[in-house]
């Protein structure tokens, strides 16, 4: 089996090249060709010796993910559904803004955490993605968007690991992918512009702080343990006191001087004034000095299986005012891409019905296989 070069960060690629008897600078060249230029085959790499290209063709490949569907929202948001084999699929979402282009990336097919308000969690967990499958979402989106704009300028300035899955439960594949995103020979993203979102896997938060500290977002969603136990089952293993202690430890290494706390606004569940006051007390006084943070209030995107509804806008505004008046920087997330089920918490889409996805993948592959002989015949003719 040949090695997929998307599975390597630069150090991994250097080790692979060393096994081929090649020096490190060859790995740097390869890495640039793949990630900066979007090369898909070795013949494009014109500054590599033909002997090396021949060697690579025998033991390596550059394999992205087949795109099953692409949907575009009225607001310019684009969602891709990628085939990750065995009837599984994952989604990535590009969110264009005036001052940035953000890609929301998936780390797992499904999710095992099972938060009540997240449709991805309701579909269940299939498997972890490989490093190559995580990076392939950025690799494809960046170069597809450049082609679309007919420009060589970088389009994606921010990456958020907020797609399908709990990133810190796929730690071994996540960290090399993050390193490739940050590497100046890869995508050259700032640590401040790469964000890992977690529901609170405390031991892995501590490891990430040491191994690859990037911006951190924590899915909080409740100001007390009984309520969070109900909304975020992982809280039963790592309750709020442990989670906030881990946040303060992370801040000693983080590229930003705050943690972003995500808080999904659920009608009659966690959106009352007493919840806001508890939240203020939690983040201002935990451990005697609180946690440096920003609060991001997220309008809930309803789906039938949740049994939950969105908080009215007036209540969200009142909740935000209570937090702001207490001196906590608070924003209300603007909903993007909800007309294509690309908004926060909606990333399950067509994946919910795995049978239908599997059938679509099989149909797509059949069409491709039928087209290949015809294309080959046309080429020969």
Steps between C-alpha positions, in 0.01 A plus 500: 500500500642837402520782756259791470720808537207698642540288813830670589594825665840630388695295755314186398566572133869560573518161672326338203746661258793389715383140458528558125855630541392861436610809690268723703485775240324256268227457763465879518462516122239224505311662786485832316383339179221315677369763739599837354443413135241225529693249288317173447766296321877487491533601134395852602804531727737623232789595730532142629739267323324255269665213689337620824162544333524146365592375848202682656257359245594152620446557871287810555184677391315827562143395568225740601137425579233455231236773515148362513316832502570871510234744620516877506294718731339830408755667731799349313567218746608178323458150641673192362405142578806273470509123458716333768415145386289217643181702468634781717522866408609822669430865437715813484367855476660817358374826648605812308517834680633841404821464701551123505413165349427230756491126437318278748664155493382159623718266705278191529228323305221560749562579866500296820438787744125519433418859598121541499496808276737371230362308203841344425497331840155355433630310196744304718872433458661308214875561519784747534629670188865461404734800490473487120120507514504801733754687286329398175203721590724808521713391202195458278313809617799737477595403146142461374425853622818635339403336170152642530637850556771452239755619754812362666435708814416313818125483560472324837646709781340319796434135579263390774488137608128533564362260240385146565658325798690580819853592381673412827364146483701461178815653640758290315369604159410856602842627608691422175214662307525812716877511449456487122249785520745711702816415305637783285573242229137388520209737558689745723204569727548686827444309824247771586304415184478125553242404762432162655155465652448245775216390721755467779739205466718622786809273465527577128463874565810473716686306231402747227635786712840330492500350150333758276330792678249668272192705583253305714121505505314307769139388454365611838120533449412493870608685817460208744579129507148352517389692191824437311483128588171496312613703198865386466538141630880533514449732799431194715862397446659846504274735703515877481758551777747267323420651162559860612823399677616351166404824322720702735789258446451530123513879514861481619592371152223631276559746213204705622452636851147363526296183450187522288202344676226388263147513641207369294181685595218253569150625567405452865800277567812713554391850399346645816638799697608270785706299250673819386576595861637152572714524188643834611584354841656191341740676262576801724565317826606142426810414701496846655607684184269371227584415139599754235237440236261620236143370480359409161122455516376272222139500378386137503433342163204269566468143374215261588694240700623755755163594651646850548414841358690824441493776762311810381727780377381731779607248764838447332552878499402528867733210590786666309435832678523338843839353408628821339387711796708270722808582291513180293568547130196343335399450139198342337604280211346595171334195349655412165403234248190378683313472168741218402525347851853638536443701818641414842372165626346403167790308349341166444299589192486215251723300734202433727372237259813294451326256267408780263854638516642154432271460202596843367871423537454168321304665221764770464779243478304303240464812285872573533594144408274516195655830394862388533501249208318750281752771584788261437353400164457864404863569595623206291286609209 
